Amino acid sequence: MTRHVRHRLFRRLLDTAGSNLLEAAIITPLLLLLTLAVVDFASLFYVYLALENGVSQATRYGVTGNLMDDPLHPGTPLSREDSIKLAMRQATPSLTIADSAFTFSHLPAGSGAWAGGTGGPTDIEKVQIDYTWTLLTPLVSPFFNGGQIHFTVDSAMKNEGRFQ
C-alpha cells in the first residue's frame, strides 16, 4: 500500500461525520422499548391493584346479603350473585369483566371443603375473578405468551349472621 492510500484510510477511520446519526439509530429503539415497557408494566400494576380492590369491595358488599336494583329495570332487585358482580364492576369502572370471569364459592360452618355458590348466613364466602389483560404495546407483548397476562384474584369473608 502506498503512503498516500494509508493516509487516506487512516483519516477516514478518524472521521466522525455521521456518528451522531449512527448513535441515535442504536439508542432510539432501546429508549423506545424502555419507555413502552414502563407504560405496559404500569398498566399491569394498575390492573392488578384495581382487581384486588374491586374483589375486596365486591366481597364486602356480598357478605351483607343486600341486593342491588337492576340498572336497566329500577325497582327490580338483582340476584345475590348479580349484585356482587355489579359491585365489582362499579369498583373497577375502567375494566370490562365478563360474567364468566366470576367464581363464587362458600365454606359452610363446620365444613372443610368449599362448595359452589354464595352461601348463607355465617358461611365464609369467596369471590374469585379470572381476568386476562392484553398488553398495550407491540414491542413488549412478544415477551409474554400471546401478548397477554392472566390475573386471578380472590377474597373471602364471613357472611353476616342474618341477611335482610
C-alpha positions in Angstrom: 0.0 0.0 0.0 1.3 3.4 -0.8 1.7 6.0 1.8 -1.0 8.2 0.3 -3.6 5.4 0.4 -2.7 4.5 4.0 -3.0 8.2 5.0 -6.5 8.5 3.4 -7.7 5.3 5.1 -6.4 6.5 8.4 -8.2 9.8 8.0 -11.4 8.2 7.0 -11.3 5.9 10.2 -10.8 9.0 12.3 -13.6 11.0 10.6 -16.7 11.4 13.0 -19.1 12.7 10.5 -22.4 10.9 10.8 -21.6 9.3 14.1 -24.5 11.2 15.8 -26.9 9.6 13.4 -25.5 6.2 14.0 -25.7 6.6 17.8 -29.3 7.8 17.5 -30.2 4.8 15.3 -28.8 2.5 18.0 -30.1 4.2 21.1 -33.6 5.2 19.9 -35.1 1.7 19.7 -33.7 0.9 23.2 -35.2 4.0 24.7 -38.5 3.3 22.9 -38.5 -0.2 24.3 -37.7 1.0 27.8 -40.4 3.7 27.7 -43.1 1.4 26.4 -42.1 -1.3 28.9 -42.6 1.2 31.7 -46.1 2.0 30.3 -47.0 -1.6 30.0 -45.8 -2.6 33.4 -47.6 0.4 34.9 -50.8 -0.7 33.3 -50.3 -4.3 34.6 -49.7 -2.9 38.1 -52.9 -0.8 37.8 -55.0 -3.7 36.6 -53.8 -5.9 39.4 -54.5 -3.3 42.1 -57.9 -2.5 40.6 -58.8 -6.2 40.6 -57.6 -6.7 44.2 -59.5 -3.6 45.4 -62.6 -4.5 43.3 -62.9 -8.1 44.5 -62.5 -6.9 48.1 -65.2 -4.3 47.7 -67.5 -6.8 46.0 -67.0 -9.4 48.8 -67.6 -6.7 51.4 -70.9 -6.0 49.7 -71.8 -9.6 49.2 -71.4 -10.6 52.9 -74.2 -8.2 53.9 -76.7 -10.2 51.8 -78.1 -6.9 50.3 -79.4 -6.9 46.7 -78.9 -4.1 44.2 -81.5 -2.8 41.9 -81.2 -3.8 38.2 -79.8 -0.7 36.4 -81.9 -1.5 33.4 -85.1 -2.0 35.4 -85.1 0.2 38.5 -87.1 -1.2 41.4 -86.3 -4.8 40.4 -83.7 -6.4 42.6 -80.9 -8.4 41.1 -79.9 -11.9 42.3 -77.2 -12.0 45.0 -74.5 -13.1 42.5 -75.5 -10.4 40.0 -75.4 -7.8 42.8 -71.9 -8.9 43.7 -70.9 -8.7 40.0 -72.3 -5.2 39.8 -70.5 -4.2 42.9 -67.3 -5.5 41.4 -67.9 -3.6 38.1 -68.7 -0.4 40.0 -65.4 -0.7 41.9 -63.4 -1.3 38.7 -65.1 1.0 36.1 -62.1 1.1 33.7 -62.1 -2.7 33.3 -64.6 -4.8 31.4 -65.1 -8.0 33.4 -67.2 -10.8 31.8 -69.7 -12.8 33.8 -67.7 -15.9 33.1 -64.7 -14.4 35.0 -66.6 -14.7 38.3 -66.5 -17.8 40.5 -68.5 -18.0 43.7 -67.9 -20.5 46.5 -68.6 -20.7 50.2 -67.4 -22.7 53.2 -70.3 -23.9 55.2 -70.0 -23.7 59.0 -68.2 -26.9 60.3 -67.2 -28.0 56.8 -63.7 -28.4 55.4 -64.5 -28.1 51.7 -65.6 -25.2 49.5 -69.0 -25.5 47.9 -70.3 -23.6 44.9 -72.5 -20.6 45.3 -72.5 -17.6 47.7 -73.7 -19.5 50.8 -75.9 -18.4 53.6 -75.6 -16.5 56.9 -72.3 -17.2 58.8 -70.8 -19.1 55.9 -67.5 -18.0 54.6 -68.0 -16.5 51.1 -65.3 -16.4 48.5 -65.4 -14.4 45.2 -62.7 -15.2 42.6 -62.0 -13.3 39.4 -60.0 -14.7 36.5 -59.1 -11.8 34.2 -56.8 -11.7 31.1 -55.1 -8.4 30.2 -53.7 -7.8 26.7 -50.5 -5.8 26.7 -50.7 -2.4 25.1 -47.5 -2.1 23.1 -46.3 -4.5 20.4 -42.7 -4.1 21.5 -43.3 -5.7 24.9 -46.0 -8.2 24.1 -43.7 -10.8 22.5 -42.1 -11.3 25.9 -45.5 -12.7 27.2 -47.4 -15.8 26.0 -49.8 -14.5 23.3 -49.1 -10.9 24.4 -51.4 -11.4 27.4 -51.1 -11.9 31.2 -53.7 -13.8 33.3 -54.7 -12.5 36.7 -56.5 -14.5 39.4 -57.6 -12.6 42.4 -60.0 -13.7 45.2 -61.3 -12.5 48.5 -63.0 -14.5 51.3 -65.1 -13.1 54.2 -67.6 -14.4 56.6 -71.2 -13.7 55.8 -73.2 -11.7 58.3 -75.3 -13.7 60.7 -78.6 -12.5 59.3 -79.5 -11.4 55.8 -82.1 -8.7 55.3 
